[in-house]
Amino acid sequence: MTTSLADAQECYQRALMLQQPADVIAQTRRGLGLLDGTSSPEADTLRLQLLDLELHIQSSESYLPPPADTTERFAQLAAQSNQSVFQARALYYQGIITWASRSFMDGVAALRQAVEALAACGDVEGQFSAVSSLGLFTSVTGNLDGGIALMRDGLALYDQLDPARRELPAFQLVRARLMVRIGLNLFDLDYFDEALSWLAQAREVYERIGRLFGCTTEYAQLYARVGWWQEAEHWAQLGIRHGPTESDRAYAQTLYGFTLGQQGKIAQAIAEVEQALSTVTRLNLERWQIALASVYMGDLLLADGPAHDLARAEAYSDVGFEIGEAGVVHYGSIYGLVNKARIALEQGDAERAAALAVDAADRVRARKTLTLVREEEVLYWEYRALQAAGRDGRSSLADAHERLQVAASRMSDPAMRDSFLSAVPVHRAIMEAF
């Protein structure tokens, strides 16, 4: 073995033991540099191993896809090597990019293809990562139960890994993120206690290895959902402070702005969400984030007060809706419709408002539940629009009320249950109207 090859191998082994992405990438880049000009089967395999580890660590904590240029280089080298394991892993990384930048449904299809390829070549480590991501993608497209089943499959694959490999930071991070995703799905299904339990397990891993962004945005979502505003702000601010990428920090900032808006701090909320939207629009890496921040901006601009602006609210809502329709980003489509229904109500066009609100509510009813969609809010605005149009909307209100009661019944903490029903503005409105 040449000196450069041996030194590059040492870089790879050192990188496996490191916890911070920047440190891992510094070692993988050093190893790749040492291999420049070296051509042999051993060097080609090591080059792929270094790139694979770099891509793996970059997608282990952040929702941001791995860099397209690094992924393309890895895919080209994998094709040249004729090694099926690396070719299948290239499909996985390319699938993540498809999901984040183009279409949720296309991403799910690409990940299924990758999982099949990884299984065909017996790559348990690759399957562990890919099945975990497929579980998330399946959930976001509306199949939360199916997503949870895939994530549990991912945990079973983790148990099949070599014990020494399981303890490496790279695999600990994937396992922690998998637990976060299970918790988030259970949260979206309104199993709050179970969600908190999974998040606590994952957070312990993140804190142990110094990755303080882990779980922050998920805790912020959960506590905002139940109206525990101080806790939601705390976790969102931690996410802003510790996010490993601009995109992650912008996502946390969007959630922080949402939390402020729910408390009636509209001007401050608009400033936060507007800044986050500017960041993700400039990066243009994750269309789903643009959709989310856009519909939140639309909602904030419909609040009473000096910032009230129907034209801007509609423009932002159109952006969210268009991304939602193009990429099967359900919350973009649904909240775009809800915001436009509210605008039509303010403009006195009750029939148009009803048509838009019914469209949004029908999409909720077509699926049991949806990530980042508060179903009861959509049904409440259907009720309001139908009533304004002279039609009976009481069944929509009853549906919204029943969903609230079912969710509240799953909370063991009485204080959380009371906050959920009374501190969240739309929940309070539903309770008062019922």
NORKA-V182953 format. One line per field, one symbol per residue. psi: psi as a letter, one per 20 degrees, with the letter a starting at -180 (. if undefined). A space follows every 10 residues. Layout:
# NORKA-V182953
psi: ???
This chain:
# NORKA-V182953
psi: prghgghhhh gghghhiqhp ghgghgghhg ghhhipipor hghgghghgg gghggghhjh gqipqqphgg gggggghggh hkohghghhg hghhhggggh ifpgghgggh hggggggghh jknggggggg hghhgghhgh jimhghgggh hhhghhhghi qphhhhiqhh hhgggghghg hgghghghjk ngghghgghg gghggghhjk nihpighggg gghhhjjngg gggghghhgh hjpirggghh ghhghggggg hhjjmgghgg gghggggggh gghlhnhhhg gghghggggh iiqqahipoh ghghgghggg gggghhjlng hggghggggh ghghghijnh gggggghggg hhhghiqgrq pjpnhhgghg hgggggghjj qojhhgghgg gghghgghij phohgggggg hhhpghgghg hhh.
